[in-house]
Amino acid sequence: MLHELTFPVTFPDTPVASLRVEIPRDSIAPVMDAAIQELLQTVLDQGVEPTGDLISYHHRRPTTSFDCEIALPVATPVTESGRVRNSILPAASFVEAVYTGPY
């Protein structure tokens, strides 16, 4: 269910800890959940302070699979570990939507 739609939203360059995954459409829920847990655990284990909400950035329009990056804004860079990397989301204006429900 779409709860909120805001536009335009403008963000500056934002440092993030991120994890990129390619997920078959029929496996989105378990794979995405595990990736989110891996990202959060890495950030928290290192004592790095999140500075915002989780972000899902899709590198292309979904087809039979999703190619996306899960990102968490952070105050300081993480020590890269496993699939978790440091990145910067470039400044941009976009539409922000908040959805609650199944994948």
N, CA, C and O atoms as a printed pandas DataFrame, in Angstrom:
     atom_number atom_name residue_name chain_id  residue_number  x_coord  y_coord  z_coord
0              1         N          MET        A               1    0.841   -1.170    0.000
1              2        CA          MET        A               1    0.000    0.000    0.000
2              3         C          MET        A               1    0.894    1.243    0.000
3              4         O          MET        A               1    1.800    1.361    0.825
4              5         N          LEU        A               2    0.637    2.155   -0.917
5              6        CA          LEU        A               2    1.379    3.400   -0.992
6              7         C          LEU        A               2    0.842    4.340    0.079
7              8         O          LEU        A               2   -0.340    4.682    0.086
8              9         N          HIS        A               3    1.730    4.757    0.986
9             10        CA          HIS        A               3    1.315    5.600    2.097
10            11         C          HIS        A               3    1.598    7.079    1.873
11            12         O          HIS        A               3    0.876    7.944    2.369
12            13         N          GLU        A               4    2.637    7.350    1.134
13            14        CA          GLU        A               4    3.073    8.737    1.039
14            15         C          GLU        A               4    3.804    8.937   -0.270
15            16         O          GLU        A               4    4.596    8.085   -0.675
16            17         N          LEU        A               5    3.555   10.040   -0.932
17            18        CA          LEU        A               5    4.241   10.383   -2.163
18            19         C          LEU        A               5    4.650   11.842   -2.058
19            20         O          LEU        A               5    3.810   12.715   -1.840
20            21         N          THR        A               6    5.940   12.106   -2.214
21            22        CA          THR        A               6    6.464   13.459   -2.084
22            23         C          THR        A               6    7.324   13.777   -3.305
23            24         O          THR        A               6    8.122   12.938   -3.724
24            25         N          PHE        A               7    7.180   14.967   -3.883
25            26        CA          PHE        A               7    8.041   15.358   -4.990
26            27         C          PHE        A               7    8.062   16.858   -5.137
27            28         O          PHE        A               7    7.103   17.502   -4.709
28            29         N          PRO        A               8    9.077   17.458   -5.706
29            30        CA          PRO        A               8   10.362   16.787   -5.838
30            31         C          PRO        A               8   11.103   16.808   -4.500
31            32         O          PRO        A               8   10.949   17.732   -3.702
32            33         N          VAL        A               9   11.891   15.794   -4.280
33            34        CA          VAL        A               9   12.761   15.715   -3.111
34            35         C          VAL        A               9   14.178   15.890   -3.634
35            36         O          VAL        A               9   14.563   15.239   -4.605
36            37         N          THR        A              10   14.951   16.753   -3.008
37            38        CA          THR        A              10   16.328   16.987   -3.437
38            39         C          THR        A              10   17.284   16.551   -2.337
39            40         O          THR        A              10   17.147   16.952   -1.181
40            41         N          PHE        A              11   18.247   15.729   -2.710
41            42        CA          PHE        A              11   19.263   15.263   -1.768
42            43         C          PHE        A              11   20.635   15.688   -2.260
43            44         O          PHE        A              11   20.881   15.698   -3.467
44            45         N          PRO        A              12   21.538   16.041   -1.341
45            46        CA          PRO        A              12   22.922   16.329   -1.720
46            47         C          PRO        A              12   23.680   15.015   -1.919
47            48         O          PRO        A              12   23.119   13.943   -1.687
48            49         N          ASP        A              13   24.942   15.080   -2.343
49            50        CA          ASP        A              13   25.780   13.880   -2.363
50            51         C          ASP        A              13   25.680   13.236   -0.990
51            52         O          ASP        A              13   25.826   13.918    0.024
52            53         N          THR        A              14   25.433   11.936   -0.945
53            54        CA          THR        A              14   25.200   11.248    0.323
54            55         C          THR        A              14   26.088   10.022    0.439
55            56         O          THR        A              14   25.953    9.093   -0.357
56            57         N          PRO        A              15   27.012    9.994    1.432
57            58        CA          PRO        A              15   27.824    8.794    1.642
58            59         C          PRO        A              15   26.948    7.663    2.177
59            60         O          PRO        A              15   26.135    7.872    3.076
60            61         N          VAL        A              16   27.119    6.462    1.619
61            62        CA          VAL        A              16   26.326    5.309    2.023
62            63         C          VAL        A              16   27.190    4.066    2.129
63            64         O          VAL        A              16   28.239    3.960    1.494
64            65         N          ALA        A              17   26.727    3.127    2.944
65            66        CA          ALA        A              17   27.208    1.753    2.901
66            67         C          ALA        A              17   26.208    1.046    2.007
67            68         O          ALA        A              17   25.002    1.228    2.174
68            69         N          SER        A              18   26.681    0.240    1.056
69            70        CA          SER        A              18   25.738   -0.358    0.113
70            71         C          SER        A              18   26.074   -1.802   -0.201
71            72         O          SER        A              18   27.188   -2.276    0.023
72            73         N          LEU        A              19   25.071   -2.481   -0.725
73            74        CA          LEU        A              19   25.203   -3.884   -1.101
74            75         C          LEU        A              19   24.380   -4.065   -2.367
75            76         O          LEU        A              19   23.178   -3.800   -2.371
76            77         N          ARG        A              20   25.022   -4.518   -3.446
77            78        CA          ARG        A              20   24.327   -4.679   -4.728
78            79         C          ARG        A              20   23.947   -6.137   -4.939
79            80         O          ARG        A              20   24.744   -7.042   -4.692
80            81         N          VAL        A              21   22.734   -6.351   -5.394
81            82        CA          VAL        A              21   22.242   -7.706   -5.648
82            83         C          VAL        A              21   21.495   -7.758   -6.974
83            84         O          VAL        A              21   20.872   -6.780   -7.387
84            85         N          GLU        A              22   21.564   -8.912   -7.635
85            86        CA          GLU        A              22   20.700   -9.195   -8.775
86            87         C          GLU        A              22   19.829  -10.356   -8.337
87            88         O          GLU        A              22   20.329  -11.422   -7.978
88            89         N          ILE        A              23   18.526  -10.142   -8.369
89            90        CA          ILE        A              23   17.579  -11.064   -7.765
90            91         C          ILE        A              23   16.549  -11.507   -8.799
91            92         O          ILE        A              23   15.920  -10.663   -9.436
92            93         N          PRO        A              24   16.363  -12.825   -8.978
93            94        CA          PRO        A              24   15.254  -13.264   -9.827
94            95         C          PRO        A              24   13.933  -12.765   -9.241
95            96         O          PRO        A              24   13.753  -12.750   -8.024
96            97         N          ARG        A              25   13.022  -12.361  -10.108
97            98        CA          ARG        A              25   11.747  -11.784   -9.675
98            99         C          ARG        A              25   11.042  -12.649   -8.631
99           100         O          ARG        A              25   10.492  -12.117   -7.667
100          101         N          ASP        A              26   11.049  -13.961   -8.804
101          102        CA          ASP        A              26   10.314  -14.830   -7.885
102          103         C          ASP        A              26   11.041  -15.075   -6.564
103          104         O          ASP        A              26   10.518  -15.774   -5.696
104          105         N          SER        A              27   12.240  -14.511   -6.398
105          106        CA          SER        A              27   13.004  -14.686   -5.159
106          107         C          SER        A              27   13.236  -13.379   -4.420
107          108         O          SER        A              27   14.050  -13.333   -3.498
108          109         N          ILE        A              28   12.550  -12.331   -4.798
109          110        CA          ILE        A              28   12.830  -10.998   -4.245
110          111         C          ILE        A              28   12.730  -10.951   -2.724
111          112         O          ILE        A              28   13.617  -10.398   -2.074
112          113         N          ALA        A              29   11.681  -11.512   -2.142
113          114        CA          ALA        A              29   11.473  -11.379   -0.696
114          115         C          ALA        A              29   12.601  -11.991    0.127
115          116         O          ALA        A              29   13.193  -11.279    0.937
116          117         N          PRO        A              30   12.931  -13.266   -0.035
117          118        CA          PRO        A              30   13.975  -13.831    0.826
118          119         C          PRO        A              30   15.363  -13.263    0.536
119          120         O          PRO        A              30   16.150  -13.060    1.460
120          121         N          VAL        A              31   15.673  -13.005   -0.730
121          122        CA          VAL        A              31   17.008  -12.494   -1.065
122          123         C          VAL        A              31   17.165  -11.059   -0.578
123          124         O          VAL        A              31   18.202  -10.709   -0.015
124          125         N          MET        A              32   16.153  -10.230   -0.787
125          126        CA          MET        A              32   16.219   -8.834   -0.347
126          127         C          MET        A              32   16.308   -8.760    1.171
127          128         O          MET        A              32   17.095   -7.980    1.707
128          129         N          ASP        A              33   15.512   -9.563    1.869
129          130        CA          ASP        A              33   15.534   -9.554    3.328
130          131         C          ASP        A              33   16.919   -9.934    3.849
131          132         O          ASP        A              33   17.442   -9.271    4.746
132          133         N          ALA        A              34   17.514  -10.980    3.306
133          134        CA          ALA        A              34   18.855  -11.409    3.741
134          135         C          ALA        A              34   19.902  -10.331    3.447
135          136         O          ALA        A              34   20.798  -10.105    4.260
136          137         N          ALA        A              35   19.797   -9.670    2.300
137          138        CA          ALA        A              35   20.753   -8.614    1.944
138          139         C          ALA        A              35   20.627   -7.419    2.885
139          140         O          ALA        A              35   21.633   -6.847    3.306
140          141         N          ILE        A              36   19.396   -7.044    3.212
141          142        CA          ILE        A              36   19.179   -5.933    4.150
142          143         C          ILE        A              36   19.779   -6.283    5.507
143          144         O          ILE        A              36   20.451   -5.450    6.115
144          145         N          GLN        A              37   19.551   -7.484    5.983
145          146        CA          GLN        A              37   20.096   -7.910    7.275
146          147         C          GLN        A              37   21.626   -7.891    7.252
147          148         O          GLN        A              37   22.254   -7.468    8.222
148          149         N          GLU        A              38   22.227   -8.348    6.149
149          150        CA          GLU        A              38   23.693   -8.342    6.012
150          151         C          GLU        A              38   24.237   -6.914    6.060
151          152         O          GLU        A              38   25.224   -6.646    6.745
152          153         N          LEU        A              39   23.598   -6.007    5.338
153          154        CA          LEU        A              39   24.035   -4.608    5.330
154          155         C          LEU        A              39   23.918   -3.991    6.715
155          156         O          LEU        A              39   24.870   -3.387    7.210
156          157         N          LEU        A              40   22.757   -4.139    7.341
157          158        CA          LEU        A              40   22.548   -3.561    8.672
158          159         C          LEU        A              40   23.519   -4.134    9.698
159          160         O          LEU        A              40   24.087   -3.396   10.503
160          161         N          GLN        A              41   23.707   -5.449    9.668
161          162        CA          GLN        A              41   24.597   -6.091   10.641
162          163         C          GLN        A              41   26.029   -5.592   10.486
163          164         O          GLN        A              41   26.705   -5.337   11.483
164          165         N          THR        A              42   26.501   -5.449    9.245
165          166        CA          THR        A              42   27.856   -4.952    9.003
166          167         C          THR        A              42   28.030   -3.546    9.558
167          168         O          THR        A              42   29.019   -3.259   10.231
168          169         N          VAL        A              43   27.067   -2.667    9.275
169          170        CA          VAL        A              43   27.138   -1.279    9.750
170          171         C          VAL        A              43   27.110   -1.239   11.281
171          172         O          VAL        A              43   27.937   -0.569   11.898
172          173         N          LEU        A              44   26.176   -1.943   11.884
173          174        CA          LEU        A              44   26.037   -1.927   13.344
174          175         C          LEU        A              44   27.221   -2.575   14.043
175          176         O          LEU        A              44   27.674   -2.078   15.074
176          177         N          ASP        A              45   27.737   -3.692   13.492
177          178        CA          ASP        A              45   28.903   -4.364   14.090
178          179         C          ASP        A              45   30.118   -3.447   14.135
179          180         O          ASP        A              45   30.967   -3.576   15.017
180          181         N          GLN        A              46   30.200   -2.519   13.182
181          182        CA          GLN        A              46   31.342   -1.601   13.132
182          183         C          GLN        A              46   31.099   -0.322   13.924
183          184         O          GLN        A              46   31.975    0.540   13.993
184          185         N          GLY        A              47   29.927   -0.193   14.515
185          186        CA          GLY        A              47   29.622    0.996   15.297
186          187         C          GLY        A              47   29.465    2.250   14.454
187          188         O          GLY        A              47   29.620    3.362   14.958
188          189         N          VAL        A              48   29.158    2.077   13.172
189          190        CA          VAL        A              48   28.959    3.220   12.280
190          191         C          VAL        A              48   27.524    3.709   12.438
191          192         O          VAL        A              48   26.585    2.914   12.468
192          193         N          GLU        A              49   27.365    5.027   12.540
193          194        CA          GLU        A              49   26.040    5.603   12.779
194          195         C          GLU        A              49   25.276    5.833   11.471
195          196         O          GLU        A              49   25.727    6.592   10.613
196          197         N          PRO        A              50   24.113    5.174   11.317
197          198        CA          PRO        A              50   23.263    5.481   10.159
198          199         C          PRO        A              50   22.722    6.910   10.289
199          200         O          PRO        A              50   22.423    7.365   11.392
200          201         N          THR        A              51   22.600    7.607    9.167
201          202        CA          THR        A              51   22.103    8.985    9.196
202          203         C          THR        A              51   20.793    9.139    8.433
203          204         O          THR        A              51   20.328   10.256    8.209
204          205         N          GLY        A              52   20.200    8.019    8.034
205          206        CA          GLY        A              52   18.940    8.091    7.288
206          207         C          GLY        A              52   18.338    6.715    7.125
207          208         O          GLY        A              52   18.816    5.740    7.705
208          209         N          ASP        A              53   17.288    6.641    6.333
209          210        CA          ASP        A              53   16.568    5.399    6.090
210          211         C          ASP        A              53   17.233    4.573    4.992
211          212         O          ASP        A              53   18.020    5.090    4.199
212          213         N          LEU        A              54   16.903    3.283    4.959
213          214        CA          LEU        A              54   17.359    2.410    3.886
214          215         C          LEU        A              54   16.854    2.926    2.547
215          216         O          LEU        A              54   15.756    3.472    2.441
216          217         N          ILE        A              55   17.685    2.738    1.528
217          218        CA          ILE        A              55   17.358    3.162    0.173
218          219         C          ILE        A              55   17.541    1.960   -0.737
219          220         O          ILE        A              55   18.501    1.205   -0.583
220          221         N          SER        A              56   16.639    1.778   -1.674
221          222        CA          SER        A              56   16.799    0.758   -2.701
222          223         C          SER        A              56   16.911    1.476   -4.030
223          224         O          SER        A              56   15.971    2.139   -4.468
224          225         N          TYR        A              57   18.066    1.342   -4.675
225          226        CA          TYR        A              57   18.312    2.007   -5.949
226          227         C          TYR        A              57   18.349    0.947   -7.045
227          228         O          TYR        A              57   19.178    0.038   -7.002
228          229         N          HIS        A              58   17.471    1.056   -8.010
229          230        CA          HIS        A              58   17.415    0.076   -9.099
230          231         C          HIS        A              58   18.248    0.572  -10.272
231          232         O          HIS        A              58   18.044    1.680  -10.769
232          233         N          HIS        A              59   19.195   -0.263  -10.710
233          234        CA          HIS        A              59   20.097    0.119  -11.797
234          235         C          HIS        A              59   19.441    0.005  -13.170
235          236         O          HIS        A              59   19.923    0.581  -14.145
236          237         N          ARG        A              60   18.352   -0.733  -13.239
237          238        CA          ARG        A              60   17.598   -0.832  -14.479
238          239         C          ARG        A              60   16.149   -1.178  -14.137
239          240         O          ARG        A              60   15.848   -1.600  -13.020
240          241         N          ARG        A              61   15.293   -1.003  -15.074
241          242        CA          ARG        A              61   13.884   -1.350  -14.887
242          243         C          ARG        A              61   13.791   -2.882  -14.712
243          244         O          ARG        A              61   14.401   -3.619  -15.486
244          245         N          PRO        A              62   13.048   -3.364  -13.721
245          246        CA          PRO        A              62   12.944   -4.810  -13.512
246          247         C          PRO        A              62   12.367   -5.542  -14.722
247          248         O          PRO        A              62   11.467   -5.052  -15.404
248          249         N          THR        A              63   12.915   -6.727  -14.963
249          250        CA          THR        A              63   12.395   -7.619  -16.004
250          251         C          THR        A              63   12.061   -8.930  -15.287
251          252         O          THR        A              63   11.185   -8.961  -14.422
252          253         N          THR        A              64   12.748   -9.993  -15.641
253          254        CA          THR        A              64   12.584  -11.248  -14.902
254          255         C          THR        A              64   13.458  -11.242  -13.657
255          256         O          THR        A              64   13.426  -12.177  -12.857
256          257         N          SER        A              65   14.245  -10.169  -13.502
257          258        CA          SER        A              65   15.091  -10.022  -12.317
258          259         C          SER        A              65   15.202   -8.545  -11.941
259          260         O          SER        A              65   14.870   -7.654  -12.722
260          261         N          PHE        A              66   15.673   -8.322  -10.731
261          262        CA          PHE        A              66   15.924   -6.978  -10.227
262          263         C          PHE        A              66   17.437   -6.809  -10.085
263          264         O          PHE        A              66   18.104   -7.715   -9.585
264          265         N          ASP        A              67   17.983   -5.693  -10.504
265          266        CA          ASP        A              67   19.388   -5.348  -10.301
266          267         C          ASP        A              67   19.369   -4.084   -9.458
267          268         O          ASP        A              67   19.179   -2.981   -9.970
268          269         N          CYS        A              68   19.569   -4.261   -8.152
269          270        CA          CYS        A              68   19.433   -3.097   -7.279
270          271         C          CYS        A              68   20.542   -3.044   -6.231
271          272         O          CYS        A              68   21.239   -4.020   -5.955
272          273         N          GLU        A              69   20.656   -1.878   -5.684
273          274        CA          GLU        A              69   21.618   -1.610   -4.621
274          275         C          GLU        A              69   20.824   -1.166   -3.401
275          276         O          GLU        A              69   20.003   -0.251   -3.469
276          277         N          ILE        A              70   21.086   -1.831   -2.296
277          278        CA          ILE        A              70   20.479   -1.447   -1.028
278          279         C          ILE        A              70   21.514   -0.570   -0.352
279          280         O          ILE        A              70   22.677   -0.958   -0.246
280          281         N          ALA        A              71   21.117    0.589    0.102
281          282        CA          ALA        A              71   22.074    1.535    0.662
282          283         C          ALA        A              71   21.550    2.113    1.971
283          284         O          ALA        A              71   20.343    2.257    2.166
284          285         N          LEU        A              72   22.478    2.439    2.858
285          286        CA          LEU        A              72   22.157    3.063    4.126
286          287         C          LEU        A              72   23.059    4.274    4.297
287          288         O          LEU        A              72   24.278    4.116    4.369
288          289         N          PRO        A              73   22.500    5.480    4.364
289          290        CA          PRO        A              73   23.329    6.660    4.610
290          291         C          PRO        A              73   24.072    6.504    5.937
291          292         O          PRO        A              73   23.498    6.065    6.933
292          293         N          VAL        A              74   25.359    6.872    5.937
293          294        CA          VAL        A              74   26.193    6.696    7.131
294          295         C          VAL        A              74   26.988    7.951    7.434
295          296         O          VAL        A              74   27.310    8.736    6.542
296          297         N          ALA        A              75   27.302    8.126    8.730
297          298        CA          ALA        A              75   28.072    9.292    9.183
298          299         C          ALA        A              75   29.540    9.174    8.779
299          300         O          ALA        A              75   30.178   10.171    8.440
300          301         N          THR        A              76   30.074    7.949    8.817
301          302        CA          THR        A              76   31.474    7.693    8.454
302          303         C          THR        A              76   31.524    6.439    7.593
303          304         O          THR        A              76   30.627    5.600    7.673
304          305         N          PRO        A              77   32.556    6.299    6.774
305          306        CA          PRO        A              77   32.649    5.106    5.930
306          307         C          PRO        A              77   32.767    3.825    6.760
307          308         O          PRO        A              77   33.300    3.838    7.870
308          309         N          VAL        A              78   32.262    2.721    6.204
309          310        CA          VAL        A              78   32.438    1.416    6.834
310          311         C          VAL        A              78   33.752    0.818    6.345
311          312         O          VAL        A              78   34.299    1.243    5.327
312          313         N          THR        A              79   34.244   -0.161    7.072
313          314        CA          THR        A              79   35.338   -0.981    6.564
314          315         C          THR        A              79   34.664   -1.997    5.649
315          316         O          THR        A              79   33.849   -2.797    6.107
316          317         N          GLU        A              80   34.994   -1.972    4.373
317          318        CA          GLU        A              80   34.322   -2.857    3.427
318          319         C          GLU        A              80   34.519   -4.304    3.839
319          320         O          GLU        A              80   35.622   -4.724    4.191
320          321         N          SER        A              81   33.429   -5.058    3.789
321          322        CA          SER        A              81   33.433   -6.428    4.276
322          323         C          SER        A              81   32.410   -7.252    3.505
323          324         O          SER        A              81   31.274   -6.810    3.330
324          325         N          GLY        A              82   32.789   -8.443    3.041
325          326        CA          GLY        A              82   31.858   -9.263    2.283
326          327         C          GLY        A              82   31.352   -8.505    1.073
327          328         O          GLY        A              82   32.145   -8.044    0.253
328          329         N          ARG        A              83   30.037   -8.371    0.951
329          330        CA          ARG        A              83   29.436   -7.651   -0.186
330          331         C          ARG        A              83   29.188   -6.181    0.116
331          332         O          ARG        A              83   28.721   -5.452   -0.759
332          333         N          VAL        A              84   29.483   -5.727    1.322
333          334        CA          VAL        A              84   29.189   -4.342    1.714
334          335         C          VAL        A              84   30.332   -3.423    1.288
335          336         O          VAL        A              84   31.497   -3.674    1.594
336          337         N          ARG        A              85   29.979   -2.368    0.583
337          338        CA          ARG        A              85   30.930   -1.402    0.050
338          339         C          ARG        A              85   30.538    0.012    0.455
339          340         O          ARG        A              85   29.396    0.271    0.837
340          341         N          ASN        A              86   31.510    0.925    0.366
341          342        CA          ASN        A              86   31.232    2.350    0.526
342          343         C          ASN        A              86   30.886    2.912   -0.837
343          344         O          ASN        A              86   31.426    2.483   -1.857
344          345         N          SER        A              87   29.991    3.866   -0.842
345          346        CA          SER        A              87   29.583    4.490   -2.092
346          347         C          SER        A              87   29.061    5.886   -1.783
347          348         O          SER        A              87   28.904    6.266   -0.623
348          349         N          ILE        A              88   28.801    6.630   -2.827
349          350        CA          ILE        A              88   28.171    7.944   -2.672
350          351         C          ILE        A              88   27.004    8.004   -3.640
351          352         O          ILE        A              88   27.164    7.802   -4.843
352          353         N          LEU        A              89   25.837    8.283   -3.102
353          354        CA          LEU        A              89   24.696    8.549   -3.980
354          355         C          LEU        A              89   24.836    9.995   -4.426
355          356         O          LEU        A              89   24.860   10.899   -3.591
356          357         N          PRO        A              90   24.928   10.224   -5.728
357          358        CA          PRO        A              90   25.102   11.604   -6.197
358          359         C          PRO        A              90   23.865   12.458   -5.944
359          360         O          PRO        A              90   22.743   11.954   -5.886
360          361         N          ALA        A              91   24.090   13.736   -5.798
361          362        CA          ALA        A              91   22.992   14.686   -5.603
362          363         C          ALA        A              91   21.959   14.503   -6.702
363          364         O          ALA        A              91   22.303   14.315   -7.869
364          365         N          ALA        A              92   20.685   14.561   -6.317
365          366        CA          ALA        A              92   19.620   14.360   -7.303
366          367         C          ALA        A              92   18.295   14.874   -6.767
367          368         O          ALA        A              92   18.118   15.049   -5.561
368          369         N          SER        A              93   17.371   15.113   -7.683
369          370        CA          SER        A              93   15.978   15.414   -7.344
370          371         C          SER        A              93   15.146   14.268   -7.880
371          372         O          SER        A              93   15.371   13.800   -8.996
372          373         N          PHE        A              94   14.186   13.813   -7.090
373          374        CA          PHE        A              94   13.381   12.672   -7.496
374          375         C          PHE        A              94   12.094   12.627   -6.710
375          376         O          PHE        A              94   11.860   13.457   -5.831
376          377         N          VAL        A              95   11.263   11.662   -7.024
377          378        CA          VAL        A              95   10.021   11.414   -6.300
378          379         C          VAL        A              95   10.323   10.416   -5.198
379          380         O          VAL        A              95   11.016    9.425   -5.428
380          381         N          GLU        A              96    9.813   10.667   -4.011
381          382        CA          GLU        A              96    9.984    9.744   -2.892
382          383         C          GLU        A              96    8.633    9.104   -2.591
383          384         O          GLU        A              96    7.629    9.798   -2.426
384          385         N          ALA        A              97    8.617    7.769   -2.522
385          386        CA          ALA        A              97    7.399    7.032   -2.223
386          387         C          ALA        A              97    7.653    6.111   -1.042
387          388         O          ALA        A              97    8.707    5.482   -0.952
388          389         N          VAL        A              98    6.685    6.033   -0.135
389          390        CA          VAL        A              98    6.780    5.120    1.003
390          391         C          VAL        A              98    5.715    4.059    0.796
391          392         O          VAL        A              98    4.524    4.363    0.722
392          393         N          TYR        A              99    6.161    2.793    0.702
393          394        CA          TYR        A              99    5.275    1.666    0.470
394          395         C          TYR        A              99    5.390    0.697    1.642
395          396         O          TYR        A              99    6.490    0.418    2.119
396          397         N          THR        A             100    4.265    0.192    2.098
397          398        CA          THR        A             100    4.256   -0.822    3.136
398          399         C          THR        A             100    3.446   -1.989    2.627
399          400         O          THR        A             100    2.298   -1.817    2.215
400          401         N          GLY        A             101    4.027   -3.180    2.649
401          402        CA          GLY        A             101    3.322   -4.353    2.180
402          403         C          GLY        A             101    4.289   -5.381    1.651
403          404         O          GLY        A             101    5.499   -5.239    1.827
404          405         N          PRO        A             102    3.782   -6.416    1.005
405          406        CA          PRO        A             102    4.646   -7.471    0.490
406          407         C          PRO        A             102    5.446   -6.989   -0.708
407          408         O          PRO        A             102    5.095   -5.994   -1.342
408          409         N          TYR        A             103    6.532   -7.706   -1.015
409          410        CA          TYR        A             103    7.342   -7.373   -2.190
410          411         C          TYR        A             103    6.531   -7.605   -3.434
411          412         O          TYR        A             103    7.022   -7.386   -4.541
